[in-house]
Structure formats: C-alpha cells, structure tokens
Amino acid sequence: MTLNLTPDELLSTTRAVRRRLDFDRPVPRHLIEECVDLATQAPTGRNRQRWHFVVVTEPAQRRAVADIFLRALPLSSGQPLTENDVWRMNYHARSTEKVFDGLRHLAANIHRVPAFVIPGLEGRTDDAPVSVQAGAWGSILPAVWSFMLAARARGLGTTWTTAQGPLERELAEVLGVPYDDVMLAAFIPLAYTIGTDFRPARRIPREHVLHWDRWKQPSTQAQR
C-alpha cells in the first residue's frame, strides 16, 4: 500500500529523515525489492545499468556496518565553507541546526536502524576527469533518488549520507564487495517513518539559483 501523494507532493516532501525513523519496526523485504525495481527504471549513462544495491538487515551484519558508520563520521572532511555557504546556512539557521541535531540523533541510534542500503556502481572513478565523474554519478544518483522516492511513497524514510567514504574499503570487505571493481556511492539508513506528514522545506529564493540564458552572479547582500 502506498501513500496518497500527487507527484508534486512526493517530490516536495521526500525529506532526509533522521529523527523520525522508527527503529522498532522491521521493513518487509518485499517493500525494499519494490523500491529497487523502481530504482532500476531510472536513466543511466549509455544504458549500462552498472548499479547495485546492497541491503543489510541481518542483525550481526547491521551491527558491523553501523560500527563502521560511527567510526567513519569523525574522519569525514569537506571543502572549506565559502561566503555563499555561510549565507545559505544563516538564511535558514533553524533548519541547519535541525540537520545537525538530526545527525546526532541518528548517530546515537544507528545500531537500531532496521535496514541499511548501500548503493554501488561498477567501475571506480578515483582521480578520474570530470567527464568520467559526471557520467558515473549521473548514472547512480537518479537510481538512488528513485529508490528514496519509492520509499517515501511506501511510508519509509531515508537519508543520503557519505559516511562510508573514509572507511569505504573496510565496508566493502565486510559486505564482500570487490573494492577494486565497485564504488560504494552512499550509506542510506532505511526505516518506517514516525508519521507521514512531511512538508516542503524552506529553501533559499528561486532568484538566487535560477539563471536565464547566461550566468548572473547572485547577490547575497541583496537577500539579507
């Protein structure tokens, strides 16, 4: 059974769910399989269909994977914040605060998540040129987003994380994935949501991201 959502409602209310995951309710295998079936209908570069989905539900395996998640989190590093990054964060400071609060909640309960979904892609892109990177990520991301939309339609919550990054090789070994041949693209907790009444998120103004015919530098000062 799926939720009664219009396409626009589905697209605008599929949130990154961290605090409202139901850790005590198992996710039926057939629902995950339905989501994967829909995910593999996504477009893929040159129709190669090199995607894979490793789903972890067995308790001991979940504990091993959750442990890697926790150890990888403090090892993650990102690019330094730019002025625009800071402005975006300050524009919706409350939302940003909720994101970090949700991440702390997820980390504290990661061992209770009933299912993990780790999407993979055949072929590594380490140090590859932008054109190769774009083709690879452009093939796996639409499929994963389709999976997340299908999950939302079935009352399930997901959140895309890249926690596997620093310890990807170790995670691949635990999962039996051939690291040299398959890139683990993400680490996605999956569970039923507590309630289904998600709403569209506040975003920065359209004028800041939409450009007609040519690039026009947005003015963050004008938006403050």
Backbone hydrogen bonds, N-H to C=O, Kabsch-Sander energy under -0.5 kcal/mol:
donor,donor_aa,acceptor,acceptor_aa,energy
3,L,153,A,-3.3
5,L,3,L,-1.7
10,L,6,T,-2.7
11,L,7,P,-2.4
12,S,8,D,-2.0
13,T,9,E,-1.2
14,T,10,L,-0.6
15,R,13,T,-1.3
17,V,15,R,-0.9
17,V,158,T,-2.7
18,R,16,A,-0.6
21,L,18,R,-0.6
22,D,192,Y,-3.3
23,F,21,L,-1.0
25,R,22,D,-0.8
31,L,28,P,-0.7
32,I,28,P,-1.4
33,E,29,R,-2.4
34,E,30,H,-2.0
35,C,31,L,-2.1
36,V,32,I,-2.2
37,D,33,E,-2.4
38,L,34,E,-1.9
39,A,35,C,-2.4
40,T,36,V,-2.2
41,Q,38,L,-1.6
42,A,39,A,-1.7
47,N,44,T,-2.3
48,R,45,G,-1.9
52,H,120,G,-2.1
54,V,118,I,-2.4
55,V,53,F,-0.7
56,V,116,F,-2.8
57,T,55,V,-0.6
62,R,58,E,-2.8
63,R,59,P,-2.2
64,A,60,A,-1.9
65,V,61,Q,-2.4
66,A,62,R,-2.9
67,D,63,R,-2.0
68,I,64,A,-1.5
69,F,65,V,-2.1
70,L,66,A,-2.2
71,R,67,D,-2.2
72,A,68,I,-2.1
73,L,69,F,-1.8
75,L,72,A,-1.3
76,S,72,A,-0.9
76,S,73,L,-1.3
86,V,82,T,-2.3
87,W,83,E,-2.3
88,R,84,N,-2.6
89,M,85,D,-2.3
90,N,86,V,-2.5
91,Y,87,W,-2.3
92,H,88,R,-1.1
93,A,90,N,-1.2
96,T,92,H,-2.3
97,E,93,A,-2.4
98,K,94,R,-2.1
99,V,95,S,-1.9
100,F,96,T,-1.9
101,D,97,E,-2.2
102,G,98,K,-2.7
103,L,99,V,-2.2
104,R,100,F,-2.1
105,H,101,D,-2.1
106,L,102,G,-2.7
107,A,103,L,-2.7
108,A,104,R,-2.1
109,N,105,H,-1.0
109,N,106,L,-0.6
110,I,107,A,-0.8
112,R,109,N,-2.4
113,V,109,N,-0.5
113,V,110,I,-1.1
115,A,190,L,-1.0
116,F,56,V,-1.9
117,V,188,I,-2.8
118,I,54,V,-2.9
118,I,116,F,-0.5
120,G,52,H,-3.1
121,L,183,M,-2.2
122,E,50,R,-2.3
123,G,181,D,-3.6
128,A,125,T,-2.5
132,V,129,P,-0.6
133,Q,129,P,-2.4
134,A,130,V,-3.3
135,G,131,S,-1.7
136,A,132,V,-2.3
137,W,133,Q,-2.9
138,G,134,A,-2.2
139,S,136,A,-1.2
140,I,136,A,-1.4
141,L,137,W,-2.5
144,V,140,I,-2.3
145,W,141,L,-2.7
146,S,142,P,-2.2
147,F,143,A,-2.0
148,M,144,V,-2.3
149,L,145,W,-2.5
150,A,146,S,-2.6
151,A,147,F,-2.2
152,R,148,M,-2.3
153,A,149,L,-2.2
154,R,150,A,-0.7
154,R,151,A,-1.0
155,G,152,R,-1.9
156,L,151,A,-2.9
157,G,191,A,-4.0
158,T,15,R,-0.6
159,T,189,P,-0.7
161,T,187,F,-0.7
165,G,162,T,-2.0
167,L,164,Q,-0.6
168,E,165,G,-1.5
171,L,167,L,-2.5
172,A,168,E,-2.9
173,E,169,R,-2.0
174,V,170,E,-2.2
175,L,171,L,-2.2
176,G,172,A,-0.9
176,G,173,E,-0.6
177,V,172,A,-2.7
179,Y,177,V,-1.2
181,D,178,P,-1.9
182,V,178,P,-2.0
183,M,121,L,-2.9
184,L,182,V,-0.5
185,A,119,P,-2.4
185,A,183,M,-0.7
186,A,119,P,-0.9
187,F,161,T,-2.3
188,I,117,V,-2.4
190,L,115,A,-2.7
191,A,157,G,-1.6
192,Y,22,D,-0.5
192,Y,25,R,-0.5
193,T,155,G,-2.2
194,I,20,R,-2.6
195,G,193,T,-1.1
198,F,196,T,-1.7
208,H,205,P,-1.7
209,V,206,R,-1.8
210,L,206,R,-2.1
213,D,211,H,-0.6
214,R,212,W,-2.3
220,T,218,P,-0.8
223,Q,219,S,-0.7
223,Q,220,T,-0.5
224,R,220,T,-0.7
224,R,221,Q,-0.9
